[in-house]
Amino acid sequence: MEVVRPLIFSGGVGKIGGFIIVCKLYLRMKMKKALLEEQIQWILSYIQGGLVDVWKENVLEDLEEGILEYETVGEIFHRYKKGIQRRR
């Protein structure tokens, strides 16, 4: 079954919901057995531009240092959404 990949996400508040849904669907259908680190790296490959690049860099640095603050993919989205809401 073919599953749509997400569009590049640049941090827009109005687009985060759709981005999360497409990512979660793809991960469940195509990457269910992948390690959490691989899933996070896949998600990050679709995130570019603006302030979201700073957040992405921080997550990548943590992954490189072996510091994984997330136990699930849902947590990475939850923390990002929480950060957006604080900036408003």
C-alpha positions as CSV (number, residue, x, y, z in Angstrom):
1,M,0.0,0.0,0.0
2,E,1.3,3.4,-0.9
3,V,1.5,6.0,1.8
4,V,1.9,9.7,1.3
5,R,5.0,11.3,2.7
6,P,4.8,14.6,4.5
7,L,5.5,17.9,2.8
8,I,8.5,19.8,4.1
9,F,7.6,21.4,7.4
10,S,9.0,24.9,8.2
11,G,7.4,25.5,11.6
12,G,4.1,27.0,10.6
13,V,1.6,26.7,13.5
14,G,-1.3,26.1,11.2
15,K,0.4,23.2,9.5
16,I,1.8,21.2,12.4
17,G,-1.4,19.1,12.8
18,G,-1.4,17.9,9.3
19,F,2.4,17.2,9.4
20,I,2.0,15.1,12.5
21,I,-0.9,13.1,11.1
22,V,1.0,12.3,7.9
23,C,4.2,11.4,9.8
24,K,2.5,9.1,12.3
25,L,0.6,7.4,9.5
26,Y,3.7,6.8,7.5
27,L,5.7,5.6,10.5
28,R,2.9,3.1,11.5
29,M,2.6,1.8,7.9
30,K,6.2,1.8,6.7
31,M,8.6,2.1,9.6
32,K,6.9,0.3,12.4
33,K,9.9,-1.9,13.2
34,A,12.5,0.9,12.8
35,L,14.3,2.0,15.9
36,L,13.1,5.2,17.5
37,E,16.3,7.0,16.5
38,E,15.7,6.1,12.9
39,Q,12.1,7.3,13.1
40,I,13.2,10.6,14.6
41,Q,15.8,11.1,11.9
42,W,13.2,10.4,9.2
43,I,10.9,13.0,10.7
44,L,13.7,15.5,11.0
45,S,14.5,15.0,7.3
46,Y,11.1,16.7,6.5
47,I,11.7,19.7,8.8
48,Q,13.5,22.7,7.4
49,G,13.5,26.5,7.6
50,G,13.0,29.3,10.0
51,L,13.1,28.8,13.8
52,V,12.4,25.1,13.4
53,D,16.0,24.6,12.1
54,V,17.3,25.6,15.6
55,W,15.0,23.0,17.2
56,K,16.0,20.4,14.7
57,E,19.8,21.1,15.3
58,N,19.3,20.6,19.0
59,V,17.5,17.2,18.5
60,L,20.3,16.1,16.0
61,E,23.0,17.1,18.5
62,D,21.2,15.1,21.2
63,L,21.0,12.0,18.9
64,E,24.7,12.3,18.0
65,E,25.6,12.5,21.7
66,G,23.4,9.5,22.5
67,I,21.0,11.6,24.6
68,L,17.6,10.5,23.6
69,E,15.0,12.5,25.5
70,Y,12.1,10.9,23.8
71,E,10.6,7.5,24.5
72,T,8.1,7.7,21.6
73,V,7.6,9.6,18.4
74,G,4.5,11.2,20.0
75,E,6.7,12.9,22.6
76,I,8.8,14.6,20.0
77,F,5.6,16.1,18.4
78,H,4.1,17.0,21.8
79,R,7.3,18.9,22.9
80,Y,7.5,20.7,19.6
81,K,3.8,21.8,19.8
82,K,4.3,22.9,23.4
83,G,7.2,25.1,22.3
84,I,5.1,26.7,19.5
85,Q,2.4,27.5,22.0
86,R,4.8,29.3,24.3
87,R,6.1,31.5,21.5
88,R,2.7,32.8,20.6
